[in-house]
Protein backbone atom coordinates (compact mmCIF):
# COMPACT_ATOMS: atom_id res chain seq x y z
CA UNK A 1 0.00 0.00 0.00
CA UNK A 2 2.79 2.47 0.88
CA UNK A 3 4.64 1.74 -2.34
CA UNK A 4 1.49 2.40 -4.36
CA UNK A 5 1.15 5.75 -2.61
CA UNK A 6 4.79 6.54 -3.31
CA UNK A 7 4.33 6.02 -7.04
CA UNK A 8 1.48 8.56 -7.04
CA UNK A 9 3.43 11.29 -5.22
CA UNK A 10 4.11 14.47 -7.10
CA UNK A 11 7.87 14.87 -7.59
CA UNK A 12 7.45 18.60 -6.99
CA UNK A 13 5.81 18.19 -3.55
CA UNK A 14 8.38 20.31 -1.73
CA UNK A 15 10.41 19.57 1.38
CA UNK A 16 7.82 20.17 4.10
CA UNK A 17 6.67 17.11 6.06
CA UNK A 18 2.88 17.55 6.12
CA UNK A 19 1.09 14.22 5.62
CA UNK A 20 -0.34 11.95 8.30
CA UNK A 21 -0.57 8.16 8.03
CA UNK A 22 -3.60 6.70 9.85
CA UNK A 23 -4.24 3.00 10.44
CA UNK A 24 -7.39 1.70 12.12
CA UNK A 25 -7.79 -1.90 13.16
CA UNK A 26 -9.67 -4.12 15.58
CA UNK A 27 -8.30 -6.13 18.46
CA UNK A 28 -9.54 -8.90 20.70
CA UNK A 29 -7.93 -7.21 23.73
CA UNK A 30 -5.43 -10.03 24.16
CA UNK A 31 -2.32 -7.89 23.58
CA UNK A 32 -1.02 -5.29 26.02
CA UNK A 33 -0.65 -1.68 24.95
CA UNK A 34 3.13 -1.96 25.12
CA UNK A 35 3.14 -4.99 22.84
CA UNK A 36 0.90 -3.29 20.28
CA UNK A 37 3.03 -0.13 20.36
CA UNK A 38 6.27 -2.08 19.96
CA UNK A 39 4.91 -4.04 17.00
CA UNK A 40 3.80 -0.89 15.17
CA UNK A 41 6.98 0.95 16.07
CA UNK A 42 8.99 -1.82 14.40
CA UNK A 43 6.76 -1.66 11.31
CA UNK A 44 6.93 2.11 10.96
CA UNK A 45 10.66 2.41 11.64
CA UNK A 46 11.38 -0.32 9.09
CA UNK A 47 9.38 1.68 6.51
CA UNK A 48 10.77 5.08 7.53
CA UNK A 49 12.49 5.69 4.19
CA UNK A 50 9.17 5.26 2.36
CA UNK A 51 7.37 7.40 4.94
CA UNK A 52 10.01 10.10 4.50
CA UNK A 53 9.47 10.09 0.72
CA UNK A 54 5.73 10.40 1.34
CA UNK A 55 6.40 13.42 3.60
CA UNK A 56 4.64 11.72 6.53
CA UNK A 57 4.66 13.84 9.67
CA UNK A 58 3.28 11.16 11.99
CA UNK A 59 1.87 7.68 12.00
CA UNK A 60 -1.29 7.21 14.03
CA UNK A 61 -2.65 3.81 14.97
CA UNK A 62 -6.21 3.42 16.27
CA UNK A 63 -7.10 0.06 17.78
CA UNK A 64 -10.83 -0.47 18.26
CA UNK A 65 -11.04 -2.60 21.39
CA UNK A 66 -14.78 -3.20 21.70
CA UNK A 67 -16.63 -2.80 23.99
CA UNK A 68 -14.02 -0.50 25.55
CA UNK A 69 -12.76 2.85 24.29
CA UNK A 70 -10.37 2.75 21.34
CA UNK A 71 -6.63 2.86 21.93
CA UNK A 72 -4.47 5.43 20.19
CA UNK A 73 -0.75 5.21 19.45
CA UNK A 74 1.22 8.08 17.89
CA UNK A 75 4.56 7.79 16.11
CA UNK A 76 5.97 11.22 15.12
CA UNK A 77 8.50 11.75 12.33
CA UNK A 78 10.67 13.94 14.58
CA UNK A 79 11.28 10.92 16.86
CA UNK A 80 12.12 8.57 13.99
CA UNK A 81 8.64 7.00 14.10
CA UNK A 82 9.15 5.75 17.64
CA UNK A 83 6.11 5.94 19.88
CA UNK A 84 5.61 9.12 21.88
CA UNK A 85 4.34 7.65 25.15
CA UNK A 86 2.98 11.05 26.27
CA UNK A 87 0.53 10.89 23.37
CA UNK A 88 -0.66 7.34 24.08
CA UNK A 89 -4.46 7.05 24.10
CA UNK A 90 -4.84 10.63 22.88
CA UNK A 91 -6.52 11.40 19.63
CA UNK A 92 -3.95 12.60 17.07
CA UNK A 93 -4.90 16.29 17.33
CA UNK A 94 -5.10 16.40 21.16
CA UNK A 95 -1.31 16.69 21.50
CA UNK A 96 -1.37 19.99 19.59
CA UNK A 97 -4.39 21.37 21.46
CA UNK A 98 -2.70 20.72 24.81
CA UNK A 99 0.64 22.06 23.48
CA UNK A 100 2.52 19.07 24.88
CA UNK A 101 5.52 19.79 22.65
CA UNK A 102 6.22 22.90 24.72
GIVENMO-V410728 format. One record per residue. PHI is phi in degrees with one decimal (999 if undefined). PSI is psi in degrees with one decimal (none if undefined). D_FIRST is the distance of its C-alpha to the first C-alpha in Angstrom with 1 decimal. Layout:
# GIVENMO-V410728
phi->(PHI:PHI)
psi->(PSI:PSI)
d_first->(D_FIRST:D_FIRST)
This chain:
# GIVENMO-V410728
phi->(999:-63.5:-69.0:-65.9:-65.3:-61.8:-69.2:-96.8:-73.1:-73.4:-68.5:-106.5:-77.8:90.1:-103.0:-73.5:-88.2:-127.5:-85.1:-126.9:-106.9:-108.2:-130.4:-121.1:-148.1:-106.8:-142.5:-93.5:63.9:-93.4:-98.8:-74.9:-59.5:-63.0:-68.6:-63.3:-61.8:-63.7:-61.7:-73.2:-63.0:-62.9:-63.8:-69.2:-68.4:-70.5:-104.7:-61.3:-65.7:-69.1:-63.7:-64.0:-63.6:-83.7:59.4:-81.6:-82.4:-158.3:-105.9:-123.5:-113.5:-111.9:-114.5:-77.8:-112.9:-63.9:-89.2:-83.9:-68.5:-67.4:-103.5:-121.6:-131.2:-122.6:-127.5:-76.5:-60.1:-64.8:-104.4:70.2:62.0:-95.6:-64.6:-93.4:-64.0:-61.6:-91.3:-60.1:61.7:-111.7:-61.9:-53.6:-87.4:-62.4:-56.9:-73.8:-65.2:-84.5:54.1:-66.7:-65.9:-77.9)
psi->(-45.0:-38.0:-32.9:-40.2:-39.5:-39.0:-19.6:1.3:141.1:129.3:-14.7:37.2:-10.5:-175.8:-11.3:135.0:106.3:-16.0:157.9:135.5:113.1:137.5:129.8:133.8:169.4:159.0:153.1:11.6:25.9:-20.0:144.7:161.1:-41.0:-38.5:-41.3:-46.4:-43.1:-42.0:-46.0:-30.7:-42.3:-42.1:-49.8:-39.1:-32.3:-23.6:16.7:-32.9:-39.0:-42.5:-35.3:-43.5:-31.4:1.3:42.0:123.8:-37.0:151.9:130.8:126.2:125.8:125.2:110.7:111.9:70.4:143.8:11.4:177.5:151.9:156.1:141.8:137.4:133.5:132.2:91.6:148.2:-39.5:-18.2:16.4:30.0:32.5:149.0:136.5:104.0:-29.4:-27.5:-1.6:135.8:25.5:140.8:151.0:-32.3:-14.1:-35.3:-42.1:-37.0:-37.2:-6.3:47.4:-25.1:-23.3:none)
d_first->(0.0:3.8:5.5:5.2:6.4:8.8:10.2:11.2:12.9:16.6:18.5:21.2:19.4:22.0:22.2:22.0:19.3:18.8:15.3:14.6:11.5:12.4:11.7:14.3:15.4:18.8:21.1:24.5:26.0:26.7:25.0:26.6:25.0:25.4:23.6:20.6:20.6:21.0:18.2:15.7:17.6:17.1:13.3:13.1:16.0:14.6:11.5:14.1:14.3:10.8:11.5:14.9:13.9:12.0:15.3:14.2:17.5:16.7:14.4:15.8:15.7:17.7:19.1:21.2:24.2:26.4:29.3:29.1:27.6:23.9:23.1:21.4:20.1:19.7:18.5:19.8:19.0:22.8:23.0:20.4:18.0:20.7:21.6:24.4:26.6:28.7:25.8:25.2:25.5:25.7:23.6:21.6:24.3:27.3:27.2:28.0:30.6:32.4:32.2:31.4:30.6:34.3)
